[in-house]
Amino acid sequence: MGPLYRRAFRKVEQDTAIEGLSVGVRAVLTMLREHGPMTVPQMGRTQALSRQFVQRTINDAAARGLVEFVPNPAHKRSSLIRLTQEGRSAITAVAVCAS
């Protein structure tokens, strides 16, 4: 990403934060709410985003206690990401505010 794109993206994120959640975190929480636990690569493919961008977003959400990493029986190195109760409550509140 170029510097101008990053600045514009940050500005949009700051201006559209709902319930203190960035656009990226909201997108991840919404995806997990709709599809259940997913891996970072699955989320990246679903949203046509880089795995690295999704990983940073997941790390942000995990630091806030909104998602957690759980073992993936299908793949030892790629954990499943699932909503915590706090994450489910946060994305439900955002959905209510948006409607």
N, C-alpha and C positions, 0 to 999 in steps of 0.2 A: 504494500500500500504506500502511496505517496504521502508526503507531509500534509498537503492540502486536504486530501481525503480523510486522513486521520483526524485533523482538526475539525472538519465538518462533522464527522461521525461523533466525536466527543461532544460537540455542541448540541447535536440532535439528541444524544443520550441524556445530557444534562437537562435539556428543556422538556423531555418527555418522561422523565423518571416518575413512576407511579408507585406509591407505597415504598419509596426508597429503592426500588429495583431498577437496574439499568435495562435497556432494551434487550441486550444479549441475555441477561439472566432471565428476564421474563419469557423470552423465546424458548430457552431451555426448559424452564419450569412448565410452560404450556405444553411442550412436546412430551415431557415425561408424564404430565397429567393425562394427556390424550392417548399415549401409546404404552405407558408402563415403563419399567426399567429398560434402559438401552445402554449400549457402550458409546464411548466418545466417537469412534469411527462411524457407527451407525447414525448418530446425530448429525455428524458432519455431512454424510452422504444425503440424509433426508433433507437437510437445509441448504445443500450445495455450498457449504462453508469449509474452510480448512480445518483439519483435525486440531491444529495448534490453537486456532481461535476458539474452537469449542472447548478445548482443554483449559485455556485461561478462564473462560466463562464459568466452567464447571468448578475450577479451583476457587473462584470468587464466591460462587454459590455455596460450596462446601465450607469455606471459611465462615460464612454467615449461618451455617447450620441448616441450610435449605435443602441440601441433597447429601446423600451418603454413598460411599463405595461399598459394594457387596460382591462376594465371589461370583464369578461367572462359570457355571458348570461346563459351558461350551468352549471356553477359552481361558487358560490359566493366567495369561498376561494382560488381558483386557477386561477389567472389572466392569460390572454393571453399575450404572448410576441410577439411584431411585430417590424419589422425593421423601423427605422426612415429614413428620406431621406439621412441623413449622413451615416447611416449603409448600405443602398442600394448602395450608391455611393462607399463606401469602398469595399464592397464585389464584386461589378462589376469591380473595378480597380484590385482586386486580381485575379479575373477570367481572365482578359485580360493579366495580367502578367504571369499567369500560362500557358496560351495557346501559 
